[in-house]
């Protein structure tokens, strides 16, 4: 994997942030279908990947602010587990408009990297079993592949078991 290389793909705030940080990643594009139900599952299917290796970026509200949870696309975010990982009493899913406003990305293309504001971030521990994982590159139809430890480093994330089947 080389920095910013691989498949062709757009330049986004996520790729710019990865380049600035010197993080090696590979670009992967696919033809997004606007009628698709699950953005992450669509990415896994069209990229020919097992869904447990493709991760979705979800925003939660802890009552004290927004935070980011990154979990496999074939699972769910455990709100109690992410609250615990963040030291919060509880967490609820953030409103889509609030997520877009905070990150600068649109739902279905929210990347954990290059958001407008750095938010507390938790990566599901299952990512550690893979040499690389796939996350949104900042647009629908565009993912980046990178090492989980690099994602942790560039986002300041912690890892915890926050995903559920």
C-alpha positions as CSV (number, residue, x, y, z in Angstrom):
1,X,0.0,0.0,0.0
2,X,1.4,3.3,-0.9
3,X,0.4,6.8,0.2
4,X,-2.6,8.0,-1.7
5,X,-2.2,5.4,-4.5
6,X,-4.1,2.4,-5.6
7,X,-7.3,2.9,-7.5
8,X,-8.2,6.3,-8.9
9,X,-10.4,8.3,-6.7
10,X,-11.4,11.9,-5.8
11,X,-9.4,14.2,-3.6
12,X,-11.5,14.8,-0.4
13,X,-10.8,16.3,3.0
14,X,-10.1,12.7,4.1
15,X,-7.4,12.0,1.5
16,X,-5.9,15.4,2.2
17,X,-5.7,14.7,5.9
18,X,-4.2,11.2,5.3
19,X,-1.6,12.8,2.9
20,X,-0.7,15.5,5.5
21,X,-0.3,12.8,8.2
22,X,1.8,10.6,5.9
23,X,-0.6,7.7,6.3
24,X,-0.4,5.0,3.6
25,X,-3.7,4.2,2.1
26,X,-5.3,2.9,-1.1
27,X,-8.3,4.5,-2.9
28,X,-11.2,2.4,-3.9
29,X,-14.1,3.7,-6.0
30,X,-17.4,2.0,-6.9
31,X,-20.6,3.1,-8.6
32,X,-22.9,4.2,-5.9
33,X,-26.6,3.5,-6.5
34,X,-28.7,6.4,-5.1
35,X,-31.5,3.9,-4.4
36,X,-29.2,1.7,-2.3
37,X,-30.5,1.0,1.2
38,X,-27.3,0.5,3.2
39,X,-24.3,2.5,2.1
40,X,-21.7,0.4,3.9
41,X,-23.2,-3.0,2.7
42,X,-23.3,-1.6,-0.8
43,X,-19.6,-0.7,-0.6
44,X,-18.7,-4.2,0.7
45,X,-20.7,-5.9,-2.1
46,X,-19.4,-3.7,-4.9
47,X,-15.8,-3.8,-3.7
48,X,-16.1,-7.6,-3.3
49,X,-15.1,-7.6,0.3
50,X,-16.4,-9.4,3.4
51,X,-18.6,-6.9,5.3
52,X,-16.8,-7.4,8.6
53,X,-13.7,-5.7,6.9
54,X,-15.7,-2.6,5.8
55,X,-16.5,-0.1,8.5
56,X,-19.1,2.6,8.8
57,X,-18.7,5.9,10.6
58,X,-21.6,6.8,12.9
59,X,-22.0,9.9,15.1
60,X,-23.5,9.8,18.5
61,X,-24.6,12.5,21.0
62,X,-23.4,11.9,24.5
63,X,-25.3,14.8,26.0
64,X,-21.9,16.6,26.3
65,X,-21.3,16.7,22.6
66,X,-20.9,14.5,19.5
67,X,-18.5,11.6,19.1
68,X,-17.7,9.1,16.4
69,X,-18.2,5.3,16.4
70,X,-16.6,3.2,13.7
71,X,-18.1,-0.4,13.4
72,X,-18.4,-3.1,10.7
73,X,-21.1,-2.4,8.2
74,X,-22.8,-5.7,8.8
75,X,-23.3,-4.9,12.5
76,X,-24.7,-2.3,14.8
77,X,-23.3,0.2,17.1
78,X,-23.8,-0.7,20.8
79,X,-24.8,2.7,22.3
80,X,-24.2,1.6,25.9
81,X,-20.7,0.3,24.9
82,X,-19.7,3.5,23.1
83,X,-20.9,5.6,26.0
84,X,-18.8,3.5,28.4
85,X,-15.8,3.8,26.1
86,X,-16.2,7.6,26.1
87,X,-16.8,7.9,29.8
88,X,-20.4,9.1,29.2
89,X,-23.5,8.1,31.0
90,X,-25.4,7.4,27.7
91,X,-25.3,7.9,24.0
92,X,-27.9,8.3,21.3
93,X,-27.6,8.4,17.6
94,X,-26.9,12.0,16.4
95,X,-29.4,13.5,14.0
96,X,-28.3,13.2,10.4
97,X,-28.3,17.0,10.0
98,X,-26.1,17.4,13.1
99,X,-23.7,14.8,11.8
100,X,-23.4,16.5,8.4
101,X,-22.9,19.9,10.0
102,X,-20.2,18.7,12.4
103,X,-18.2,16.6,9.9
104,X,-18.6,18.5,6.7
105,X,-19.6,15.2,4.9
106,X,-23.0,13.9,3.8
107,X,-24.6,10.9,5.3
108,X,-23.4,7.8,3.5
109,X,-20.1,9.5,2.8
110,X,-19.0,10.4,6.3
111,X,-15.4,9.6,6.8
112,X,-13.8,9.3,10.2
113,X,-10.8,11.2,8.8
114,X,-10.7,14.9,7.8
115,X,-13.8,16.0,9.7
116,X,-14.3,19.7,10.2
117,X,-13.9,19.3,13.9
118,X,-11.9,16.6,15.7
119,X,-14.4,14.5,17.8
120,X,-13.8,11.8,20.3
121,X,-13.6,8.6,18.3
122,X,-13.9,4.9,19.1
123,X,-13.0,2.2,16.6
124,X,-14.5,-1.3,17.2
125,X,-11.9,-3.6,18.4
126,X,-12.7,-6.2,15.7
127,X,-10.7,-4.0,13.3
128,X,-7.5,-5.2,15.0
129,X,-7.9,-8.6,13.4
130,X,-7.3,-7.3,9.9
131,X,-4.1,-5.9,8.4
132,X,-6.2,-3.2,6.6
133,X,-9.8,-2.1,6.8
134,X,-12.0,0.1,4.6
135,X,-13.7,3.3,5.6
136,X,-15.5,6.0,3.7
137,X,-13.1,8.3,1.8
138,X,-15.5,11.2,2.3
139,X,-17.9,10.6,-0.6
140,X,-20.5,8.1,-1.5
141,X,-18.9,5.6,-3.8
142,X,-15.4,6.1,-2.4
143,X,-13.6,4.2,0.3
144,X,-10.0,4.2,1.5
145,X,-8.1,1.2,2.7
146,X,-5.7,1.6,5.6
147,X,-4.2,-0.1,8.6
148,X,-6.4,0.1,11.7
149,X,-3.4,1.4,13.7
150,X,-3.0,4.2,11.2
151,X,-6.7,5.1,11.5
152,X,-6.3,5.2,15.3
153,X,-3.3,7.4,15.0
154,X,-4.8,9.9,12.5
155,X,-8.1,10.2,14.3
156,X,-6.9,10.0,17.9
157,X,-9.3,7.1,18.4
158,X,-9.4,4.5,21.1
159,X,-10.4,0.9,20.4
160,X,-13.2,-0.8,22.3
161,X,-15.8,-3.6,21.7
162,X,-18.6,-1.2,20.5
163,X,-20.0,-3.3,17.6
164,X,-22.8,-5.9,17.8
165,X,-24.0,-8.3,15.2
